[in-house]
Amino acid sequence: MFSRDEAIDGEARKSFIADTQFACVQKQASLNQAITQQQIQTYCTCLTEKMADTTTYKQLGTELAAKALADLQQKVGAISNLCRQ
């Protein structure tokens, strides 16, 4: 299953979104920004759904090498910018 290159779906997608959403909300709330809880929820929902759209089963099943981690950080940064607009 973790050797597949297609985007996650079904229960794997639901679980990924739930876990990532929780972590995102916690992180954003800890930053003490001048934004509302609703704004945090909206941002984190956007971020996690777009991340799930591009996350593969293979990525879920492997520890990331330095290059893969750098690519992931770049992807998160780009998605984050889209979701802040």
Order of alpha helices (4+ residues) and beta strands (2+ residues): alpha-alpha-alpha-alpha
